[in-house]
Amino acid sequence: MTLPRAFLLTALLYAIVGMGLGIHMGIAHDFSGAPIHAHINLVGWVTLAIYGLVHRAYPAMSASRLAWPQFWIAQAGSLVFPIGIALSIYRDWPVLAILGSLAVFLAMILFTLMAFGNLKDDAPQR
């Protein structure tokens, strides 16, 4: 499986989960999980999809030795962060939210390093 495809397919799964949670909250009229819903959609769906699209547009980034580690760190953060937010909200236990946010941040740092090292002034691949 290619890296862009892996990012995009997992992003779609997060979109389904995030939207499903939003629908559940609306039906139940309980919006206490709104931060969880928002982070699943933003970090899981939007950020992972953008990673995938950029990796597809700029194949040199996918060839970087940082590419797959960045993918797995982004996946770990996208999963752990919203679970940690839920545990922080409902159990007053923020440890996983902190660890998940750090993983999300590290994934973005790696993505930025790959971008600065591999994005040229020329147009993206089509």
C-alpha positions in Angstrom: 0.0 0.0 0.0 1.3 3.5 -0.8 1.7 6.1 1.9 -0.8 8.5 0.4 -3.4 5.7 0.2 -2.8 4.6 3.7 -3.3 8.2 5.0 -6.4 8.7 3.0 -8.1 5.4 3.9 -7.5 5.9 7.6 -8.7 9.5 7.3 -12.0 8.2 5.9 -12.4 5.9 8.9 -11.9 8.8 11.3 -14.5 10.8 9.3 -17.1 8.1 9.8 -16.3 7.8 13.5 -16.3 11.6 14.0 -19.5 12.2 12.1 -21.1 9.2 13.9 -20.2 10.7 17.3 -21.6 14.0 16.2 -24.9 12.5 15.1 -25.0 10.5 18.4 -24.5 13.7 20.4 -27.2 15.5 18.5 -29.7 12.7 18.9 -28.9 12.4 22.7 -28.8 16.2 23.1 -25.6 15.7 25.1 -22.8 17.8 23.7 -20.3 17.1 26.5 -18.2 15.1 24.0 -17.9 18.0 21.5 -14.1 18.3 22.0 -13.7 14.6 21.3 -15.9 14.9 18.2 -13.9 18.0 17.0 -10.5 16.4 17.5 -11.5 13.1 15.8 -12.7 15.2 12.8 -9.8 17.7 12.8 -6.9 15.5 13.7 -8.1 12.2 12.3 -10.1 13.2 9.2 -8.8 16.6 8.1 -5.1 16.4 9.1 -4.6 12.8 7.9 -6.4 13.5 4.6 -4.2 16.6 4.0 -1.1 14.5 4.8 -2.2 12.0 2.2 -3.0 14.5 -0.5 0.3 16.3 0.0 2.2 13.0 -0.1 0.4 12.2 -3.3 1.1 15.5 -4.9 4.8 15.5 -3.9 6.1 11.9 -4.2 9.5 12.9 -3.0 8.0 13.4 0.4 6.8 9.8 0.5 10.2 8.6 -0.4 11.7 10.3 2.6 13.1 8.0 5.4 10.8 10.0 7.7 7.6 9.2 5.8 6.4 6.0 7.3 7.5 6.9 10.8 5.5 10.1 10.4 2.5 8.0 9.3 2.6 5.7 12.3 3.2 8.6 14.8 0.3 10.5 13.2 -1.9 7.4 13.5 -1.0 6.9 17.1 -1.7 10.5 17.9 -5.0 10.5 16.0 -6.2 7.5 18.0 -4.8 8.3 21.5 -5.5 12.1 21.5 -9.3 11.8 21.3 -9.4 8.9 23.7 -7.3 10.9 26.1 -9.6 13.9 25.7 -12.5 11.6 26.6 -10.7 10.3 29.7 -9.8 13.8 30.7 -13.4 15.0 30.4 -15.2 12.0 31.9 -12.5 10.7 34.3 -10.3 13.7 35.1 -7.3 11.8 33.7 -5.5 13.9 31.1 -2.3 11.7 30.7 -3.4 10.2 27.3 -4.6 13.5 26.0 -1.1 15.0 26.7 0.7 12.0 25.2 -1.6 12.0 22.2 -1.2 15.7 21.6 2.6 15.3 21.7 2.4 12.5 19.1 0.2 14.7 16.9 2.7 17.6 17.3 5.7 15.3 16.5 4.0 14.0 13.4 3.5 17.6 12.2 7.2 18.4 13.0 8.2 15.4 10.9 5.9 16.4 8.1 7.3 20.0 8.1 10.9 18.6 8.0 9.9 16.5 5.0 8.2 19.4 3.3 11.2 21.7 3.7 13.5 19.0 2.5 11.4 17.8 -0.5 9.1 20.5 -1.7 10.6 22.4 -4.6 9.4 25.5 -6.4 8.1 23.4 -9.3 4.5 22.2 -9.6 3.2 19.1 -7.8 2.9 15.8 -9.6 -0.5 15.0 -11.2 
